[in-house]
Amino acid sequence: MDCYYHSQDLGKFGEMGKSNPVLCEGALTEREKALIALGVAHAVQCPYCIDAYTQACLEKGSNTEEMTEAVHVACAIRGGASLVHGVQMRNVAEKLSM
């Protein structure tokens, strides 16, 4: 694949939410979706979202161990994303140093 982003994909955005409202029960439970949201809140570093989804997770029956694991997954992904951009930086630096 040459590129991950294609402008023609913008027209497909409306299709993404047709099958289920985002945080309602569907193929995933509301509890599972709240855990995902908690992880994402940490990845994007939104303190308001962290508070809101911490409360949502507890209300949906998650415990601190499960919530901490969701945060650890988000940290691993965020760290990986930072690492890949570090490789990009080194590639550019190497190219410019030639």
N, CA, C and O atoms as a GROMACS GRO file, in nm:
protein
  392
    1MET      N    1   0.084  -0.117   0.000
    1MET     CA    2   0.000   0.000   0.000
    1MET      C    3   0.089   0.124   0.000
    1MET      O    4   0.176   0.139   0.086
    2ASP      N    5   0.067   0.211  -0.096
    2ASP     CA    6   0.148   0.332  -0.108
    2ASP      C    7   0.112   0.439  -0.006
    2ASP      O    8   0.198   0.515   0.039
    3CYS      N    9  -0.016   0.444   0.029
    3CYS     CA   10  -0.062   0.552   0.116
    3CYS      C   11  -0.180   0.503   0.199
    3CYS      O   12  -0.265   0.429   0.150
    4TYR      N   13  -0.185   0.544   0.324
    4TYR     CA   14  -0.295   0.506   0.411
    4TYR      C   15  -0.417   0.595   0.393
    4TYR      O   16  -0.530   0.551   0.416
    5TYR      N   17  -0.397   0.718   0.351
    5TYR     CA   18  -0.506   0.815   0.344
    5TYR      C   19  -0.542   0.842   0.198
    5TYR      O   20  -0.455   0.866   0.114
    6HIS      N   21  -0.672   0.837   0.170
    6HIS     CA   22  -0.722   0.863   0.035
    6HIS      C   23  -0.838   0.960   0.048
    6HIS      O   24  -0.931   0.936   0.125
    7SER      N   25  -0.835   1.070  -0.027
    7SER     CA   26  -0.939   1.172  -0.016
    7SER      C   27  -1.078   1.117  -0.048
    7SER      O   28  -1.177   1.165   0.006
    8GLN      N   29  -1.087   1.017  -0.136
    8GLN     CA   30  -1.218   0.960  -0.169
    8GLN      C   31  -1.282   0.888  -0.049
    8GLN      O   32  -1.403   0.865  -0.049
    9ASP      N   33  -1.203   0.854   0.052
    9ASP     CA   34  -1.257   0.789   0.171
    9ASP      C   35  -1.341   0.883   0.256
    9ASP      O   36  -1.421   0.837   0.338
   10LEU      N   37  -1.324   1.014   0.240
   10LEU     CA   38  -1.403   1.110   0.318
   10LEU      C   39  -1.553   1.087   0.299
   10LEU      O   40  -1.631   1.105   0.392
   11GLY      N   41  -1.593   1.048   0.180
   11GLY     CA   42  -1.734   1.022   0.152
   11GLY      C   43  -1.789   0.901   0.225
   11GLY      O   44  -1.911   0.883   0.231
   12LYS      N   45  -1.703   0.818   0.280
   12LYS     CA   46  -1.745   0.696   0.350
   12LYS      C   47  -1.766   0.719   0.500
   12LYS      O   48  -1.814   0.629   0.570
   13PHE      N   49  -1.730   0.835   0.551
   13PHE     CA   50  -1.737   0.861   0.694
   13PHE      C   51  -1.879   0.843   0.749
   13PHE      O   52  -1.896   0.791   0.860
   14GLY      N   53  -1.979   0.885   0.674
   14GLY     CA   54  -2.117   0.874   0.720
   14GLY      C   55  -2.163   0.732   0.741
   14GLY      O   56  -2.255   0.708   0.820
   15GLU      N   57  -2.101   0.637   0.675
   15GLU     CA   58  -2.138   0.496   0.686
   15GLU      C   59  -2.091   0.434   0.818
   15GLU      O   60  -2.147   0.334   0.862
   16MET      N   61  -1.991   0.492   0.880
   16MET     CA   62  -1.928   0.431   0.996
   16MET      C   63  -2.025   0.411   1.114
   16MET      O   64  -2.015   0.310   1.183
   17GLY      N   65  -2.116   0.503   1.138
   17GLY     CA   66  -2.203   0.493   1.254
   17GLY      C   67  -2.343   0.441   1.225
   17GLY      O   68  -2.428   0.442   1.314
   18LYS      N   69  -2.368   0.396   1.104
   18LYS     CA   70  -2.504   0.355   1.068
   18LYS      C   71  -2.554   0.233   1.144
   18LYS      O   72  -2.673   0.228   1.178
   19SER      N   73  -2.469   0.137   1.172
   19SER     CA   74  -2.517   0.013   1.232
   19SER      C   75  -2.548   0.024   1.381
   19SER      O   76  -2.636  -0.046   1.431
   20ASN      N   77  -2.476   0.110   1.453
   20ASN     CA   78  -2.495   0.123   1.598
   20ASN      C   79  -2.463   0.263   1.644
   20ASN      O   80  -2.369   0.326   1.596
   21PRO      N   81  -2.542   0.314   1.739
   21PRO     CA   82  -2.498   0.435   1.807
   21PRO      C   83  -2.366   0.405   1.879
   21PRO      O   84  -2.345   0.293   1.926
   22VAL      N   85  -2.280   0.500   1.886
   22VAL     CA   86  -2.141   0.476   1.927
   22VAL      C   87  -2.125   0.409   2.063
   22VAL      O   88  -2.055   0.308   2.072
   23LEU      N   89  -2.188   0.459   2.166
   23LEU     CA   90  -2.162   0.405   2.300
   23LEU      C   91  -2.275   0.316   2.353
   23LEU      O   92  -2.277   0.283   2.471
   24CYS      N   93  -2.368   0.279   2.266
   24CYS     CA   94  -2.476   0.189   2.308
   24CYS      C   95  -2.438   0.044   2.282
   24CYS      O   96  -2.345   0.015   2.207
   25GLU      N   97  -2.510  -0.045   2.346
   25GLU     CA   98  -2.489  -0.188   2.330
   25GLU      C   99  -2.501  -0.227   2.184
   25GLU      O  100  -2.593  -0.184   2.114
   26GLY      N  101  -2.409  -0.307   2.139
   26GLY     CA  102  -2.409  -0.359   2.003
   26GLY      C  103  -2.330  -0.488   2.004
   26GLY      O  104  -2.352  -0.573   2.090
   27ALA      N  105  -2.238  -0.503   1.909
   27ALA     CA  106  -2.150  -0.620   1.911
   27ALA      C  107  -2.061  -0.617   2.035
   27ALA      O  108  -2.021  -0.722   2.087
   28LEU      N  109  -2.031  -0.497   2.083
   28LEU     CA  110  -1.957  -0.478   2.209
   28LEU      C  111  -2.056  -0.430   2.315
   28LEU      O  112  -2.153  -0.362   2.284
   29THR      N  113  -2.030  -0.467   2.438
   29THR     CA  114  -2.114  -0.420   2.548
   29THR      C  115  -2.082  -0.274   2.578
   29THR      O  116  -1.978  -0.222   2.540
   30GLU      N  117  -2.174  -0.209   2.648
   30GLU     CA  118  -2.148  -0.071   2.692
   30GLU      C  119  -2.024  -0.066   2.781
   30GLU      O  120  -1.948   0.030   2.776
   31ARG      N  121  -2.005  -0.168   2.863
   31ARG     CA  122  -1.888  -0.176   2.951
   31ARG      C  123  -1.760  -0.183   2.869
   31ARG      O  124  -1.663  -0.112   2.899
   32GLU      N  125  -1.757  -0.265   2.766
   32GLU     CA  126  -1.638  -0.276   2.680
   32GLU      C  127  -1.611  -0.145   2.608
   32GLU      O  128  -1.496  -0.103   2.595
   33LYS      N  129  -1.716  -0.080   2.560
   33LYS     CA  130  -1.699   0.048   2.491
   33LYS      C  131  -1.648   0.156   2.586
   33LYS      O  132  -1.568   0.241   2.547
   34ALA      N  133  -1.694   0.153   2.712
   34ALA     CA  134  -1.645   0.250   2.810
   34ALA      C  135  -1.496   0.228   2.838
   34ALA      O  136  -1.422   0.325   2.854
   35LEU      N  137  -1.452   0.102   2.843
   35LEU     CA  138  -1.309   0.073   2.862
   35LEU      C  139  -1.226   0.122   2.744
   35LEU      O  140  -1.118   0.177   2.762
   36ILE      N  141  -1.278   0.103   2.623
   36ILE     CA  142  -1.209   0.154   2.504
   36ILE      C  143  -1.200   0.306   2.510
   36ILE      O  144  -1.095   0.364   2.485
   37ALA      N  145  -1.312   0.370   2.546
   37ALA     CA  146  -1.314   0.516   2.556
   37ALA      C  147  -1.215   0.565   2.661
   37ALA      O  148  -1.150   0.668   2.642
   38LEU      N  149  -1.203   0.493   2.772
   38LEU     CA  150  -1.108   0.531   2.876
   38LEU      C  151  -0.965   0.524   2.822
   38LEU      O  152  -0.885   0.614   2.848
   39GLY      N  153  -0.933   0.418   2.749
   39GLY     CA  154  -0.800   0.407   2.689
   39GLY      C  155  -0.774   0.519   2.590
   39GLY      O  156  -0.665   0.578   2.590
   40VAL      N  157  -0.872   0.549   2.506
   40VAL     CA  158  -0.856   0.657   2.408
   40VAL      C  159  -0.840   0.790   2.478
   40VAL      O  160  -0.759   0.873   2.437
   41ALA      N  161  -0.916   0.812   2.585
   41ALA     CA  162  -0.906   0.937   2.661
   41ALA      C  163  -0.764   0.958   2.711
   41ALA      O  164  -0.713   1.070   2.713
   42HIS      N  165  -0.700   0.849   2.753
   42HIS     CA  166  -0.561   0.860   2.797
   42HIS      C  167  -0.467   0.883   2.679
   42HIS      O  168  -0.370   0.958   2.691
   43ALA      N  169  -0.495   0.820   2.566
   43ALA     CA  170  -0.409   0.837   2.449
   43ALA      C  171  -0.412   0.981   2.398
   43ALA      O  172  -0.311   1.033   2.353
   44VAL      N  173  -0.530   1.044   2.404
   44VAL     CA  174  -0.541   1.183   2.357
   44VAL      C  175  -0.520   1.283   2.470
   44VAL      O  176  -0.521   1.404   2.448
   45GLN      N  177  -0.500   1.232   2.590
   45GLN     CA  178  -0.467   1.311   2.709
   45GLN      C  179  -0.572   1.419   2.741
   45GLN      O  180  -0.539   1.536   2.761
   46CYS      N  181  -0.698   1.377   2.744
   46CYS     CA  182  -0.807   1.469   2.777
   46CYS      C  183  -0.852   1.444   2.921
   46CYS      O  184  -0.916   1.343   2.949
   47PRO      N  185  -0.820   1.536   3.014
   47PRO     CA  186  -0.855   1.513   3.154
   47PRO      C  187  -1.006   1.503   3.177
   47PRO      O  188  -1.049   1.427   3.264
   48TYR      N  189  -1.086   1.578   3.102
   48TYR     CA  190  -1.231   1.572   3.119
   48TYR      C  191  -1.285   1.435   3.075
   48TYR      O  192  -1.372   1.378   3.140
   49CYS      N  193  -1.232   1.384   2.964
   49CYS     CA  194  -1.273   1.253   2.915
   49CYS      C  195  -1.228   1.143   3.011
   49CYS      O  196  -1.301   1.046   3.034
   50ILE      N  197  -1.109   1.158   3.068
   50ILE     CA  198  -1.060   1.059   3.164
   50ILE      C  199  -1.156   1.052   3.283
   50ILE      O  200  -1.193   0.943   3.326
   51ASP      N  201  -1.195   1.167   3.336
   51ASP     CA  202  -1.290   1.170   3.447
   51ASP      C  203  -1.423   1.106   3.407
   51ASP      O  204  -1.477   1.023   3.480
   52ALA      N  205  -1.475   1.146   3.292
   52ALA     CA  206  -1.606   1.098   3.248
   52ALA      C  207  -1.606   0.947   3.225
   52ALA      O  208  -1.698   0.877   3.266
   53TYR      N  209  -1.502   0.896   3.159
   53TYR     CA  210  -1.499   0.753   3.128
   53TYR      C  211  -1.453   0.668   3.246
   53TYR      O  212  -1.482   0.548   3.250
   54THR      N  213  -1.383   0.726   3.341
   54THR     CA  214  -1.355   0.655   3.466
   54THR      C  215  -1.488   0.629   3.536
   54THR      O  216  -1.514   0.518   3.583
   55GLN      N  217  -1.570   0.732   3.544
   55GLN     CA  218  -1.701   0.717   3.608
   55GLN      C  219  -1.787   0.618   3.528
   55GLN      O  220  -1.852   0.532   3.586
   56ALA      N  221  -1.788   0.630   3.396
   56ALA     CA  222  -1.868   0.540   3.312
   56ALA      C  223  -1.825   0.395   3.330
   56ALA      O  224  -1.909   0.305   3.339
   57CYS      N  225  -1.695   0.372   3.335
   57CYS     CA  226  -1.644   0.235   3.354
   57CYS      C  227  -1.691   0.177   3.486
   57CYS      O  228  -1.736   0.062   3.492
   58LEU      N  229  -1.680   0.256   3.591
   58LEU     CA  230  -1.725   0.209   3.722
   58LEU      C  231  -1.875   0.181   3.722
   58LEU      O  232  -1.920   0.081   3.777
   59GLU      N  233  -1.952   0.270   3.660
   59GLU     CA  234  -2.097   0.252   3.654
   59GLU      C  235  -2.136   0.129   3.574
   59GLU      O  236  -2.239   0.066   3.601
   60LYS      N  237  -2.056   0.094   3.474
   60LYS     CA  238  -2.085  -0.022   3.389
   60LYS      C  239  -2.029  -0.152   3.447
   60LYS      O  240  -2.045  -0.259   3.387
   61GLY      N  241  -1.962  -0.145   3.563
   61GLY     CA  242  -1.917  -0.265   3.631
   61GLY      C  243  -1.771  -0.301   3.617
   61GLY      O  244  -1.730  -0.409   3.659
   62SER      N  245  -1.690  -0.213   3.559
   62SER     CA  246  -1.546  -0.240   3.549
   62SER      C  247  -1.480  -0.215   3.684
   62SER      O  248  -1.529  -0.138   3.766
   63ASN      N  249  -1.367  -0.283   3.705
   63ASN     CA  250  -1.292  -0.260   3.827
   63ASN      C  251  -1.161  -0.188   3.792
   63ASN      O  252  -1.126  -0.173   3.675
   64THR      N  253  -1.091  -0.146   3.894
   64THR     CA  254  -0.968  -0.069   3.874
   64THR      C  255  -0.863  -0.148   3.796
   64THR      O  256  -0.791  -0.090   3.714
   65GLU      N  257  -0.855  -0.277   3.819
   65GLU     CA  258  -0.757  -0.360   3.746
   65GLU      C  259  -0.786  -0.359   3.596
   65GLU      O  260  -0.694  -0.344   3.516
   66GLU      N  261  -0.912  -0.374   3.558
   66GLU     CA  262  -0.949  -0.371   3.416
   66GLU      C  263  -0.923  -0.234   3.355
   66GLU      O  264  -0.875  -0.223   3.242
   67MET      N  265  -0.955  -0.131   3.430
   67MET     CA  266  -0.936   0.006   3.381
   67MET      C  267  -0.788   0.036   3.364
   67MET      O  268  -0.748   0.100   3.267
   68THR      N  269  -0.707  -0.010   3.458
   68THR     CA  270  -0.562   0.011   3.449
   68THR      C  271  -0.505  -0.062   3.328
   68THR      O  272  -0.417  -0.011   3.260
   69GLU      N  273  -0.556  -0.182   3.302
   69GLU     CA  274  -0.510  -0.257   3.184
   69GLU      C  275  -0.546  -0.184   3.055
   69GLU      O  276  -0.466  -0.182   2.961
   70ALA      N  277  -0.665  -0.124   3.049
   70ALA     CA  278  -0.704  -0.046   2.932
   70ALA      C  279  -0.609   0.072   2.911
   70ALA      O  280  -0.571   0.103   2.798
   71VAL      N  281  -0.571   0.137   3.020
   71VAL     CA  282  -0.476   0.249   3.013
   71VAL      C  283  -0.340   0.200   2.965
   71VAL      O  284  -0.274   0.267   2.885
   72HIS      N  285  -0.297   0.084   3.012
   72HIS     CA  286  -0.168   0.029   2.970
   72HIS      C  287  -0.167  -0.002   2.820
   72HIS      O  288  -0.067   0.021   2.752
   73VAL      N  289  -0.278  -0.053   2.769
   73VAL     CA  290  -0.287  -0.079   2.625
   73VAL      C  291  -0.274   0.053   2.548
   73VAL      O  292  -0.203   0.061   2.448
   74ALA      N  293  -0.345   0.156   2.594
   74ALA     CA  294  -0.337   0.287   2.528
   74ALA      C  295  -0.194   0.341   2.531
   74ALA      O  296  -0.147   0.397   2.432
   75CYS      N  297  -0.126   0.324   2.642
   75CYS     CA  298   0.014   0.370   2.654
   75CYS      C  299   0.105   0.295   2.558
   75CYS      O  300   0.195   0.354   2.498
   76ALA      N  301   0.081   0.165   2.544
   76ALA     CA  302   0.164   0.085   2.452
   76ALA      C  303   0.144   0.132   2.308
   76ALA      O  304   0.240   0.143   2.233
   77ILE      N  305   0.020   0.159   2.270
   77ILE     CA  306  -0.008   0.206   2.134
   77ILE      C  307   0.050   0.346   2.114
   77ILE      O  308   0.112   0.373   2.011
   78ARG      N  309   0.029   0.432   2.210
   78ARG     CA  310   0.080   0.570   2.198
   78ARG      C  311   0.233   0.568   2.191
   78ARG      O  312   0.293   0.642   2.113
   79GLY      N  313   0.295   0.484   2.273
   79GLY     CA  314   0.440   0.473   2.270
   79GLY      C  315   0.489   0.422   2.135
   79GLY      O  316   0.590   0.470   2.084
   80GLY      N  317   0.418   0.326   2.079
   80GLY     CA  318   0.454   0.274   1.947
   80GLY      C  319   0.441   0.379   1.840
   80GLY      O  320   0.525   0.388   1.750
   81ALA      N  321   0.336   0.460   1.849
   81ALA     CA  322   0.317   0.567   1.751
   81ALA      C  323   0.430   0.670   1.762
   81ALA      O  324   0.477   0.722   1.661
   82SER      N  325   0.472   0.699   1.883
   82SER     CA  326   0.584   0.792   1.902
   82SER      C  327   0.713   0.732   1.847
   82SER      O  328   0.794   0.801   1.785
   83LEU      N  329   0.732   0.603   1.870
   83LEU     CA  330   0.852   0.536   1.823
   83LEU      C  331   0.861   0.536   1.671
   83LEU      O  332   0.968   0.563   1.616
   84VAL      N  333   0.752   0.507   1.602
   84VAL     CA  334   0.755   0.505   1.456
   84VAL      C  335   0.786   0.645   1.401
   84VAL      O  336   0.851   0.656   1.297
   85HIS      N  337   0.740   0.749   1.468
   85HIS     CA  338   0.773   0.884   1.423
   85HIS      C  339   0.919   0.918   1.452
   85HIS      O  340   0.980   0.999   1.382
   86GLY      N  341   0.975   0.855   1.554
   86GLY     CA  342   1.119   0.871   1.579
   86GLY      C  343   1.201   0.809   1.467
   86GLY      O  344   1.304   0.864   1.428
   87VAL      N  345   1.155   0.696   1.415
   87VAL     CA  346   1.222   0.634   1.300
   87VAL      C  347   1.212   0.726   1.179
   87VAL      O  348   1.308   0.742   1.104
   88GLN      N  349   1.095   0.786   1.160
   88GLN     CA  350   1.077   0.881   1.049
   88GLN      C  351   1.177   0.996   1.063
   88GLN      O  352   1.238   1.036   0.964
   89MET      N  353   1.193   1.049   1.183
   89MET     CA  354   1.286   1.159   1.208
   89MET      C  355   1.427   1.118   1.169
   89MET      O  356   1.499   1.193   1.104
   90ARG      N  357   1.466   0.997   1.210
   90ARG     CA  358   1.602   0.951   1.179
   90ARG      C  359   1.621   0.933   1.029
   90ARG      O  360   1.728   0.963   0.976
   91ASN      N  361   1.517   0.885   0.960
   91ASN     CA  362   1.526   0.870   0.815
   91ASN      C  363   1.545   1.005   0.747
   91ASN      O  364   1.626   1.016   0.655
   92VAL      N  365   1.472   1.106   0.790
   92VAL     CA  366   1.484   1.240   0.733
   92VAL      C  367   1.621   1.298   0.766
   92VAL      O  368   1.686   1.356   0.680
   93ALA      N  369   1.665   1.283   0.891
   93ALA     CA  370   1.796   1.335   0.929
   93ALA      C  371   1.908   1.270   0.847
   93ALA      O  372   2.001   1.337   0.803
   94GLU      N  373   1.896   1.138   0.828
   94GLU     CA  374   1.997   1.067   0.748
   94GLU      C  375   1.996   1.118   0.604
   94GLU      O  376   2.102   1.139   0.545
   95LYS      N  377   1.879   1.137   0.548
   95LYS     CA  378   1.867   1.186   0.409
   95LYS      C  379   1.925   1.326   0.396
   95LYS      O  380   1.997   1.354   0.300
   96LEU      N  381   1.895   1.413   0.492
   96LEU     CA  382   1.944   1.552   0.485
   96LEU      C  383   2.093   1.562   0.514
   96LEU      O  384   2.157   1.659   0.473
   97SER      N  385   2.147   1.465   0.584
   97SER     CA  386   2.290   1.469   0.618
   97SER      C  387   2.379   1.419   0.504
   97SER      O  388   2.501   1.434   0.510
   98MET      N  389   2.320   1.362   0.402
   98MET     CA  390   2.399   1.307   0.291
   98MET      C  391   2.464   1.414   0.209
   98MET      O  392   2.534   1.383   0.112
   0.00000   0.00000   0.00000
